[in-house]
Amino acid sequence: MTEGKVLRQRAEALTSDLQLFGGAATSEVDRQMLHELQLQQIELEMQNDDLRHSNIALEESRASYAALYADLYHHAPISYLAIARNGLISEVNDTAAELLGAVRSKLLQSRFDRLIAPEDRDRWQHHFVFMAQRADRQSCELAFRRRDGSVFHALLDCLQVGGAPFLRISLTDITERKLLERALVSVAEERQRSLGQELHDNLGQQLAAIAYQASALEKMIQSSGSADAAKFAALIAVQAQSAVMQCKQLAQGLLPFEIEASGLILALQALAARVGINYQIGCEFVCTSPDVWLDDATLALNLYRIAQEAVSNAVRHGKAKTLIIQFASDSEGMRLSIFDDGRGFEEKAECATGGMGIKIMQYRVKELGGTLAFLGRAEGGTEVRVDIRRG
């Protein structure tokens, strides 16, 4: 039975008990018309009553779901917030407020960039402008400073939603991960320095002493008239001297004195020269900004280590025969590129995403606020590209 028929039956049941008129109707037609109008009036009143009850139930359901959503949103284990186009916080859950070390009500309609550590605010501004042009999810890592002065690092997953709010963000605390990464790089750097110092100070000195003694032995044998023995002693002296040179080259690679003494450019030149000699391949350094001078020792050392690792990967994994280390710098920033003619990007993709050396490279670039890319070259081989934007 349809809903209309049910309403009609209910209306007829109600009208059967009503006195519709004070007197007799003038005609049967009038009585039927008045009866029909009465039925329609009752039907409309009943429909209105049903709609009113449905609306009340719907509002109660909406309120219930809104309360449930608010509870889930504010007590979710992930920090959520939303940013308007003017950079103000329009939404923030309790988890995010706790992570940021602030009261939720005071975070609302406050500037998001004021929560970011000063050294990372420019990076956030660039990312915010970048997100205005993207419809896909993008991420960045930033340092935040709480009101009590404590600093934490967070991974921001951002999605531009276009309306109000403009940007939805989830925050993940990665402070512990950053500390572990720094410790790992510090340990690796210290091991390299220690080994380089050991090669330079101990093994190198011992080899130098052997070379000197062999040379002295050669002269003694020559004076005694034994030409064959003198020739053999001379060969020992040459080999020992060669070992001394190789030891020095290894020590310089592990402990790059030239970075502190002469800057990054000369250090990269020396790296290219050593690679060519040690691996017997072509390795050239090209600098399109000859007047550049980096007075930031940390930046210079990290760029040097990145180049060192990229060259090592190209030779060991890519089987490259020719390498170009290129550095360029201008008012916008700087770019370090390592080109090789090895097996190509596709065959080295696993290396580019996996090994510990690559992970340390990625960490170094993130610490510098830059980007790292592994690009296949049309002519074959790979380009490892590091871009650093000036603050």
ZAVOSE-656287 format. One line per 2 residues: number of its first residue (from 0); for each residue z, x negated, y negated of C-alpha. Coordinates in steps of 0.02 Angstrom, whole numbers, plus 50000, padded with zeros to 5 digits. Layout:
! ZAVOSE-656287
NUM	Z X Y ~ ...
***
This chain:
! ZAVOSE-656287
0	50000 50000 50000 ~ 49950 49931 49830
2	50075 49897 49690 ~ 49994 50034 49584
4	50021 50166 49719 ~ 50202 50113 49741
6	50232 50131 49554 ~ 50150 50303 49553
8	50261 50364 49696 ~ 50416 50300 49609
10	50363 50384 49447 ~ 50327 50550 49533
12	50497 50546 49616 ~ 50578 50525 49446
14	50478 50661 49360 ~ 50516 50789 49495
16	50695 50799 49432 ~ 50651 50810 49247
18	50629 50965 49141 ~ 50469 50921 49051
20	50456 51071 48936 ~ 50567 51190 48845
22	50447 51333 48882 ~ 50294 51374 48983
24	50137 51272 48951 ~ 49992 51363 48876
26	49879 51319 49021 ~ 49871 51231 49187
28	49765 51093 49107 ~ 49900 51059 48978
30	50032 51050 49111 ~ 49930 50925 49214
32	49894 50818 49060 ~ 50075 50813 49007
34	50127 50773 49184 ~ 50004 50628 49193
36	50062 50558 49026 ~ 50242 50568 49083
38	50199 50474 49242 ~ 50109 50336 49145
40	50256 50318 49026 ~ 50376 50298 49169
42	50259 50175 49257 ~ 50249 50068 49100
44	50437 50069 49078 ~ 50460 50018 49259
46	50329 49879 49243 ~ 50414 49817 49085
48	50581 49817 49174 ~ 50508 49719 49321
50	50427 49594 49202 ~ 50590 49572 49109
52	50682 49533 49271 ~ 50543 49414 49326
54	50550 49326 49158 ~ 50738 49306 49170
56	50719 49234 49346 ~ 50581 49117 49286
58	50685 49055 49140 ~ 50833 49025 49255
60	50719 48931 49374 ~ 50648 48827 49232
62	50821 48786 49169 ~ 50873 48737 49345
64	50722 48624 49368 ~ 50744 48550 49194
66	50924 48509 49234 ~ 50871 48434 49401
68	50733 48332 49319 ~ 50851 48270 49184
70	50978 48221 49315 ~ 50848 48129 49419
72	50772 48047 49263 ~ 50934 47985 49189
74	51013 47928 49353 ~ 50857 47853 49433
76	50881 47673 49494 ~ 50736 47618 49383
78	50744 47602 49194 ~ 50622 47719 49106
80	50580 47741 48923 ~ 50438 47804 48814
82	50369 47732 48652 ~ 50282 47829 48514
84	50130 47762 48421 ~ 50242 47704 48279
86	50341 47594 48399 ~ 50496 47704 48404
88	50584 47749 48567 ~ 50556 47935 48601
90	50632 47943 48775 ~ 50753 47833 48871
92	50854 47862 49028 ~ 51035 47812 49056
94	50984 47670 49174 ~ 50878 47590 49038
96	51015 47613 48909 ~ 51137 47524 49023
98	51015 47382 49055 ~ 50984 47363 48869
100	51171 47365 48834 ~ 51163 47510 48711
102	51212 47692 48694 ~ 51068 47807 48738
104	51086 47918 48585 ~ 51074 47765 48471
106	50919 47701 48559 ~ 50822 47861 48525
108	50709 47845 48372 ~ 50750 47660 48354
110	50621 47520 48354 ~ 50587 47453 48527
112	50535 47281 48466 ~ 50709 47251 48392
114	50776 47246 48570 ~ 50659 47103 48617
116	50714 46923 48597 ~ 50637 46850 48437
118	50533 46721 48531 ~ 50444 46860 48630
120	50412 46987 48491 ~ 50238 46922 48450
122	50194 46932 48635 ~ 50250 47114 48638
124	50149 47156 48481 ~ 49992 47085 48560
126	50027 47183 48720 ~ 50061 47345 48624
128	49894 47331 48533 ~ 49808 47285 48697
130	49879 47441 48782 ~ 49801 47552 48648
132	49632 47503 48719 ~ 49675 47525 48903
134	49697 47678 49013 ~ 49759 47585 49167
136	49931 47517 49206 ~ 49969 47345 49135
138	50123 47234 49145 ~ 50205 47093 49049
140	50366 46994 49057 ~ 50482 46986 48907
142	50655 46923 48863 ~ 50777 47050 48787
144	50933 47016 48685 ~ 51078 47139 48698
146	51197 47179 48556 ~ 51328 47065 48634
148	51206 46919 48625 ~ 51168 46908 48811
150	50987 46887 48862 ~ 50897 46959 49013
152	50717 46952 49071 ~ 50621 47108 49121
154	50453 47154 49195 ~ 50374 47296 49096
156	50251 47412 49184 ~ 50162 47507 49046
158	50046 47657 49051 ~ 49960 47731 48900
160	49968 47922 48908 ~ 49877 47952 48744
162	49981 48092 48671 ~ 50163 48100 48626
164	50239 47990 48690 ~ 50104 47857 48675
166	50168 47734 48804 ~ 50277 47756 48959
168	50369 47602 49019 ~ 50473 47556 49170
170	50589 47405 49156 ~ 50638 47295 49302
172	50770 47161 49280 ~ 50695 46996 49340
174	50828 46880 49268 ~ 50882 46816 49437
176	50702 46785 49490 ~ 50669 46690 49328
178	50823 46582 49356 ~ 50766 46543 49533
180	50590 46500 49472 ~ 50660 46385 49338
182	50773 46302 49465 ~ 50626 46278 49583
184	50518 46199 49448 ~ 50664 46093 49389
186	50696 46030 49565 ~ 50510 45993 49591
188	50501 45904 49423 ~ 50657 45803 49461
190	50591 45754 49632 ~ 50429 45694 49554
192	50522 45597 49420 ~ 50640 45521 49548
194	50498 45470 49664 ~ 50397 45402 49519
196	50546 45302 49457 ~ 50577 45235 49633
198	50395 45182 49652 ~ 50394 45101 49481
200	50563 45015 49483 ~ 50588 44968 49666
202	50433 44972 49776 ~ 50321 44915 49636
204	50434 44768 49596 ~ 50444 44718 49780
206	50256 44723 49799 ~ 50237 44621 49640
208	50357 44492 49712 ~ 50257 44485 49874
210	50096 44459 49775 ~ 50176 44319 49675
212	50245 44234 49831 ~ 50077 44249 49920
214	49992 44170 49770 ~ 50119 44028 49771
216	50094 44006 49958 ~ 49906 43994 49931
218	49930 43850 49808 ~ 50050 43760 49926
220	49929 43773 50071 ~ 49783 43716 49964
222	49879 43561 49914 ~ 49913 43524 50098
224	49728 43527 50138 ~ 49723 43682 50252
226	49576 43781 50182 ~ 49579 43920 50312
228	49764 43954 50288 ~ 49741 43952 50099
230	49601 44079 50114 ~ 49712 44191 50219
232	49855 44176 50095 ~ 49736 44219 49952
234	49682 44376 50045 ~ 49866 44427 50063
236	49890 44400 49876 ~ 49739 44508 49832
238	49795 44649 49948 ~ 49972 44642 49879
240	49906 44649 49701 ~ 49798 44799 49748
242	49952 44884 49821 ~ 50045 44850 49658
244	49907 44935 49557 ~ 49903 45086 49674
246	50092 45099 49664 ~ 50083 45099 49474
248	49950 45234 49476 ~ 50055 45343 49591
250	50207 45316 49481 ~ 50109 45363 49325
252	50049 45523 49409 ~ 50225 45573 49458
254	50306 45510 49298 ~ 50177 45527 49158
256	50242 45402 49030 ~ 50087 45428 48923
258	50138 45607 48879 ~ 50293 45546 48792
260	50209 45391 48721 ~ 50037 45452 48667
262	50025 45641 48688 ~ 49935 45760 48804
264	49756 45706 48767 ~ 49780 45526 48821
266	49880 45585 48971 ~ 49736 45696 49028
268	49614 45552 49000 ~ 49722 45441 49109
270	49733 45579 49241 ~ 49543 45593 49249
272	49526 45405 49267 ~ 49655 45395 49407
274	49576 45540 49502 ~ 49405 45456 49495
276	49477 45292 49561 ~ 49596 45364 49692
278	49476 45492 49768 ~ 49312 45401 49732
280	49236 45554 49648 ~ 49169 45594 49476
282	49305 45655 49358 ~ 49275 45673 49171
284	49390 45725 49030 ~ 49314 45821 48884
286	49410 45866 48726 ~ 49321 45975 48598
288	49467 45957 48478 ~ 49490 45768 48459
290	49617 45781 48320 ~ 49737 45894 48414
292	49915 45829 48435 ~ 50047 45925 48529
294	50222 45883 48470 ~ 50298 46006 48595
296	50345 45895 48743 ~ 50380 46044 48857
298	50211 46123 48821 ~ 50121 45957 48846
300	50210 45920 49011 ~ 50177 46093 49081
302	49991 46085 49036 ~ 49981 45913 49115
304	50064 45973 49276 ~ 49946 46124 49283
306	49795 46010 49266 ~ 49868 45893 49397
308	49892 46035 49522 ~ 49720 46111 49488
310	49636 45942 49516 ~ 49734 45915 49677
312	49684 46087 49742 ~ 49501 46058 49698
314	49497 45895 49795 ~ 49605 45943 49945
316	49554 46125 49970 ~ 49387 46140 49880
318	49319 45970 49938 ~ 49251 45943 49762
320	49145 45791 49722 ~ 49137 45816 49535
322	49274 45873 49416 ~ 49283 45907 49230
324	49449 45925 49139 ~ 49417 46010 48972
326	49538 46046 48830 ~ 49505 46143 48669
328	49619 46200 48529 ~ 49597 46301 48369
330	49697 46412 48252 ~ 49700 46552 48382
332	49768 46451 48526 ~ 49717 46325 48658
334	49622 46324 48822 ~ 49634 46205 48969
336	49495 46218 49099 ~ 49469 46123 49260
338	49291 46140 49330 ~ 49244 46086 49505
340	49090 46093 49616 ~ 49188 46131 49774
342	49172 46272 49900 ~ 49189 46409 49772
344	49311 46543 49717 ~ 49289 46661 49865
346	49329 46529 49994 ~ 49481 46471 49893
348	49546 46645 49855 ~ 49688 46628 49979
350	49739 46464 49900 ~ 49726 46541 49727
352	49853 46675 49768 ~ 49966 46595 49895
354	50024 46414 49898 ~ 50183 46350 49819
356	50084 46239 49700 ~ 49988 46390 49635
358	50148 46491 49616 ~ 50225 46351 49512
360	50066 46345 49406 ~ 50081 46533 49377
362	50263 46514 49329 ~ 50226 46372 49206
364	50090 46476 49121 ~ 50205 46628 49106
366	50339 46520 49029 ~ 50212 46463 48900
368	50164 46643 48864 ~ 49986 46615 48923
370	49865 46677 49055 ~ 49800 46591 49212
372	49632 46636 49291 ~ 49534 46573 49441
374	49349 46604 49405 ~ 49197 46580 49515
376	49056 46483 49433 ~ 48874 46541 49441
378	48818 46366 49489 ~ 48952 46354 49624
380	49130 46295 49622 ~ 49280 46358 49525
382	49353 46357 49351 ~ 49541 46359 49332
384	49570 46423 49155 ~ 49732 46423 49056
386	49737 46512 48888 ~ 49886 46491 48771
388	49895 46598 48614 ~ 49977 46521 48463
390	50140 46607 48414
***
